[in-house]
Amino acid sequence: MNTVTVIGSINLDRTIRVENMPKPGETIHTKEIFSAGGGKGANQAVAAQRSGANTHFIGAVGDDAAGKTMLDLLTQEKINLAGITKMTNQSTGQAYVTVDDAGENQIMIHGGANMAFTPADVEAHRDIIEASDFVVTQFESAVDSTVEAFKIAQAAGVRTILNPAPAMEKVPAELLAVTDMIVPNETETETLTGIAITDEASMLKASAALHALGISAVIITIGSKGAFYDIDGRYGIVPAFKVEAVDTTSAGDTFIGAMSSVLNKDFSNLEDAIRYGNQASSIAVQRFGAQPSIPYKNEITAAEGK
């Protein structure tokens, strides 16, 4: 069983479904409104936990109703929450999502406590990081805290996995220097490297640029086509499973969390781990919502057997 520690965001998602997006100044009626657990960090932690990992979380929530809701949801998942700081002077991260009948969405995120936890908060939970097999993070929380976590991890021989999302044009060089694996999508890859992803040749060129930054393993997720990988001279595309997608909200987070739960520390089973992540993601996109859509290990293995 892998021990996976996620450093990152915890959001309470508030979703409003409408027939059409309102125009400026227009008042409209909604079709449905609901709240659910979200945040890329929390999604990845839930995916890892549901795939059987021993999962820990380092992050922050506010001392408010949204924070209590998120802590309750993550507790139900049996994720170890000892690394979560409750901040009295910050609100819990929240995302406000409007979705129309065409499936288009508009999302506004208030980072709140996600952007306020510090390297000192990370240092206080050094023991959690040092006892992990993998540390996973994204860009929905304070970057200086991420850098601190990855430095602690690398010094302890813990593997680091960076999901550079949302895309950031200037990623600190000191973070990339302590990143073992990077998992961007096509858009994020272009933002990082300046290379537009159009085919396998462009993916190889982009991965070479990322290797030059000191990153040993590169995975580029390419949506319905699957995932491209490049490590130690081995490269290729692991195809996605063909399904009818209804909601891709947590597809990438599910992939990363599930993959990290089965990946060997030396990356020797990378292709199989990617295939498992693809299978998990293929189940998630057939359901609505972020965390509610993430599958459990028994569902993924049952689908693999078909």
C-alpha positions in Angstrom: 0.0 0.0 0.0 1.4 3.4 -1.0 1.5 6.2 1.4 0.5 9.4 -0.5 0.5 12.9 0.9 -1.3 15.6 -0.9 -0.3 19.3 -0.4 -3.0 21.6 -1.8 -6.4 23.0 -2.1 -9.6 22.3 -0.3 -12.7 24.0 -1.8 -16.4 23.8 -1.2 -18.0 23.8 -4.7 -21.3 25.6 -5.1 -22.8 24.7 -8.4 -25.8 26.4 -10.1 -27.4 24.8 -13.1 -29.1 27.2 -15.6 -30.7 26.8 -19.1 -28.6 29.6 -20.5 -25.9 31.9 -19.1 -27.2 35.2 -17.9 -26.3 38.4 -19.8 -24.8 41.3 -17.9 -27.6 42.9 -15.8 -30.0 40.0 -16.4 -31.8 38.1 -13.7 -32.8 34.5 -14.4 -34.2 31.5 -12.6 -32.0 28.5 -11.9 -32.7 24.8 -12.5 -30.8 23.4 -9.6 -28.3 24.4 -6.9 -26.1 22.1 -4.9 -22.8 22.0 -2.9 -20.1 19.3 -3.0 -16.6 18.7 -2.0 -13.9 20.1 -4.4 -10.5 21.6 -4.9 -7.9 19.9 -6.9 -5.9 18.8 -3.9 -8.9 17.3 -2.1 -10.0 15.6 -5.3 -6.6 14.0 -5.8 -6.5 12.9 -2.1 -10.0 11.3 -2.4 -9.0 9.5 -5.6 -5.8 8.1 -3.9 -7.7 7.0 -0.8 -10.5 5.3 -2.7 -7.9 3.4 -4.7 -6.5 2.0 -1.5 -3.6 4.4 -0.6 -2.8 5.4 2.9 -3.6 9.1 2.2 -2.6 12.2 4.2 -3.4 15.8 3.5 -1.5 19.0 4.3 -3.4 22.2 3.7 -5.8 24.7 5.3 -9.4 25.6 5.8 -11.1 28.5 7.6 -12.9 28.3 10.9 -16.3 28.5 9.2 -19.2 26.4 8.1 -17.6 25.5 4.7 -14.5 24.4 6.5 -16.4 22.1 8.8 -18.3 20.7 5.9 -15.1 19.9 4.0 -13.4 18.4 7.1 -16.5 16.2 7.7 -16.4 15.0 4.0 -12.7 14.2 4.1 -13.1 12.5 7.5 -15.7 10.2 6.0 -13.2 9.2 3.3 -10.8 8.2 6.2 -8.1 10.5 4.9 -5.6 11.5 7.6 -6.2 15.2 8.3 -3.5 15.8 10.9 -1.8 18.2 8.5 -4.7 20.5 7.9 -4.5 23.9 9.6 -7.7 25.7 10.7 -7.2 29.4 10.2 -9.4 31.8 12.2 -8.6 34.8 10.0 -9.3 33.2 6.6 -12.3 31.7 4.9 -12.4 28.2 3.5 -11.6 28.1 -0.3 -14.8 28.0 -2.4 -15.6 27.7 -6.0 -18.7 29.1 -7.6 -19.7 27.2 -10.7 -22.4 28.0 -13.2 -23.3 25.3 -15.7 -25.7 25.7 -18.6 -27.7 23.1 -20.6 -24.9 23.0 -23.3 -22.4 21.9 -20.7 -20.5 25.2 -20.7 -19.4 26.5 -17.4 -18.1 29.6 -15.7 -16.1 29.1 -12.5 -14.9 31.7 -10.0 -12.6 30.6 -7.2 -11.9 32.2 -3.9 -8.6 30.7 -2.6 -9.0 31.9 1.0 -7.1 29.6 3.4 -5.6 27.7 0.5 -3.4 30.6 -0.4 -2.6 31.5 3.2 -0.9 28.5 4.7 2.8 29.0 4.8 6.1 27.1 4.6 6.1 27.1 8.4 2.8 25.2 8.4 4.4 22.6 6.0 7.5 22.4 8.2 5.3 21.6 11.2 4.2 18.4 9.4 7.6 17.4 8.2 7.1 13.9 9.7 4.1 13.2 7.5 6.0 14.1 4.4 9.1 12.1 5.4 7.0 9.0 6.0 5.4 9.1 2.6 6.1 7.3 -0.7 4.8 10.1 -2.8 4.0 13.8 -2.3 1.5 15.2 -4.8 0.6 18.9 -5.3 -1.0 21.4 -7.7 -1.1 25.2 -8.2 -4.3 26.0 -6.2 -2.4 26.7 -3.0 0.5 28.9 -2.0 3.5 28.0 -4.2 6.2 28.8 -1.5 4.6 26.1 0.7 4.7 23.7 -2.2 8.4 24.4 -2.7 9.1 23.7 1.0 7.1 20.4 0.9 9.0 19.2 -2.1 12.4 20.1 -0.6 11.6 18.1 2.5 10.4 15.2 0.4 13.4 15.0 -1.8 15.8 15.2 1.1 14.0 12.2 2.6 14.0 10.2 -0.6 10.2 10.7 -1.1 9.0 10.9 -4.7 7.4 14.2 -5.8 4.6 14.6 -8.4 3.6 18.0 -9.6 0.3 18.7 -11.4 1.0 22.2 -12.8 -2.7 23.3 -12.8 -4.1 25.8 -13.1 -1.4 26.8 -15.6 1.3 29.1 -14.4 3.7 30.9 -16.8 6.5 31.3 -14.4 7.0 28.2 -12.3 9.8 28.7 -9.7 13.0 27.0 -10.9 13.6 25.8 -7.4 10.3 23.8 -7.5 11.1 22.2 -10.8 14.5 21.2 -9.5 12.9 19.1 -6.8 10.1 17.6 -9.0 10.5 13.9 -9.9 7.4 13.7 -12.1 5.3 16.4 -13.8 1.7 15.7 -15.1 0.4 18.6 -17.2 -2.3 18.6 -19.8 -1.8 19.9 -23.3 -2.5 23.5 -22.5 -0.4 23.5 -19.4 2.5 21.9 -21.3 2.4 24.7 -23.9 2.4 27.3 -21.1 5.4 25.6 -19.5 7.5 25.0 -22.6 6.1 27.3 -25.3 5.6 24.2 -27.5 2.1 23.6 -28.9 1.0 20.0 -28.5 -0.3 18.8 -31.8 1.2 15.3 -32.2 3.6 12.8 -30.6 6.6 14.6 -32.1 5.6 17.8 -30.3 5.1 15.9 -27.1 8.6 14.4 -27.3 10.0 17.9 -27.9 8.1 19.3 -24.9 9.0 16.5 -22.7 12.7 17.0 -23.6 12.4 20.6 -22.5 10.9 19.5 -19.2 13.6 16.8 -18.7 16.2 19.6 -19.3 14.8 21.3 -16.2 15.7 18.3 -14.1 12.4 16.4 -14.1 12.9 12.6 -14.8 9.4 11.5 -15.6 6.9 13.4 -17.8 3.3 12.5 -18.3 1.2 14.7 -20.6 -2.6 14.0 -20.4 -4.3 14.3 -23.7 -7.9 14.0 -22.9 -9.9 11.3 -24.7 -6.7 10.1 -26.4 -5.1 9.0 -23.1 -1.7 10.0 -21.7 1.8 10.3 -23.2 4.8 9.4 -21.1 8.5 9.8 -21.4 11.0 8.4 -18.9 14.5 7.1 -19.2 14.3 6.8 -23.0 11.0 5.0 -22.8 8.0 6.9 -24.3 4.6 6.2 -25.8 0.9 6.8 -25.4 -1.3 4.8 -23.1 -4.8 5.1 -24.8 -7.8 6.2 -22.9 -10.8 3.9 -22.5 -13.7 4.8 -24.8 -16.8 6.0 -22.8 -19.6 8.5 -23.1 -18.5 11.4 -21.0 -21.0 13.6 -19.2 -18.8 15.6 -16.8 -15.0 15.9 -17.0 -14.6 18.1 -13.9 -12.5 15.6 -11.9 -11.0 13.6 -14.7 -7.4 14.8 -14.3 -7.5 14.8 -10.5 -8.9 11.2 -10.5 -6.1 10.1 -12.9 -3.3 11.5 -10.7 -4.7 10.3 -7.4 -5.5 6.8 -8.7 -2.1 6.5 -10.5 -0.2 7.5 -7.4 -1.9 4.8 -5.3 -0.4 2.0 -7.5 2.8 3.5 -8.8 6.1 1.9 -7.8 8.6 4.4 -6.2 11.1 3.7 -9.0 8.4 4.3 -11.6 9.1 0.8 -13.0 5.4 0.0 -13.5 4.6 3.5 -15.0 2.7 2.2 -18.0 0.5 -0.1 -15.9 -0.1 2.7 -13.4 -1.1 5.1 -16.2 -3.5 2.5 -17.5 -5.0 2.1 -14.0 -5.4 5.9 -13.8 -7.0 6.0 -17.2 -9.5 3.4 -16.1 -10.4 5.4 -13.0 -10.8 8.6 -15.0 -13.0 6.8 -17.5 -15.4 5.9 -14.8 -15.4 9.4 -13.2 -16.3 11.2 -16.5 -19.5 9.1 -16.7 -20.8 10.7 -13.5 -21.7 14.2 -12.4 -19.8 16.2 -9.8 -16.2 16.3 -8.7 -15.7 14.1 -5.6 -19.0 12.3 -6.0 -17.8 11.0 -9.4 -14.5 9.5 -8.2 -14.5 5.7 -8.3 -13.4 3.1 -5.7 -10.8 0.5 -6.3 -13.3 -2.4 -6.6 -15.1 -0.5 -9.4 -11.8 0.2 -11.3 -10.6 -3.4 -11.0 -14.0 -4.7 -12.1 -13.9 -2.5 -15.2 -10.3 -3.7 -15.9 -11.6 -7.2 -15.9 -14.2 -6.6 -18.6 
